[in-house]
Amino acid sequence: MVKMKDTSTKKKLDAATKAKLEEVVKALFSQQDFHQVQMRSIAKKTGIGLNTIYLHYESKERLLFSFIGDWIQALDDRVVEHLQGLEDVKEKIRKIIWVLLDFYDRNPDIGQILLFTVPFKTWSTDKTFSHKDLSSRIIAILREGQAKGALDTTIPAEFMFDVLYGVIHRSVYISFFKGEQEPLTSRIDLFHSVLWRAIEARADL
C-alpha cells in the first residue's frame, strides 16, 4: 500500500503549467490503465521537466489524487451554486442529482478516471477519497428533509446518501461501459422519481 504524504507546504505550480499538466493527466489516465501511465510520459507530453513534476508531486498517485481533489472540489462548488435560492428539499435533491449527472456529461474523461482507472485501495488512503465537503453537504440536506417531515426518518441520512450516490454512479458506469451517447441528464426525471420514492416519508408508517 502506498502511503500518501502531505505536500501542502510545497510551492504551487503556476496556473498555466498546472492547466497543461491537468489536460495531459486527464487524457492519459482516461485512456490507459493506471499502471500503464508513466511519469516520464506525462513529462514528455506536457514539456514539463520530470524533476519539476516530482518537486510538486512525489508520486504518480499523488499527482492523480491531487487533481481528483480539485475536480471533486469543483463539483462541490457547482452543487453550492445550483442550490442557491432553493428552499424545497425535493427540488434540492433533484438539483443535486442533475448536477452530478451533468458533471459526468461535461467531463467524461474524469468519469473514466474515477470509475475505471483510479486504484481504489490506494486512493482510499488519500484525503480526497472521502469527498468530505461534498458528502457532508448532501447528507445535511437529507437531514434537513427528515427534520421537515419530507424524508423517511427510519432511514439514516448516511444510508440515503449511499443509495443516491450508488445508483447514480452505477448508472454512469454502465453508460460509459456501453458507450451510450444520450446525455445522462436526459433521464433526470426517472432518476429523481425513483430515488425520491425510495427515501420520501411514508404516510403509512
Secondary structure, DSSP 8 states (H G I E B T S, - for coil): -------TTS----HHHHHHHHHHHHHHHHHS-GGG--HHHHHHHHT--HHHHHHH-SSHHHHHHHHHHHHHHHHHHHHHHHHTT---HHHHHHHHHHHHHHHHHH-HHHHHIIIIIS-HHHHTTSGGGG-HHHHHHHHHHHHHHHHTTSB-TTS-HHHHHHHHHHHHHHHHHHHHHHT--S-GGGGHHHHHHHHHHHHB--TT-
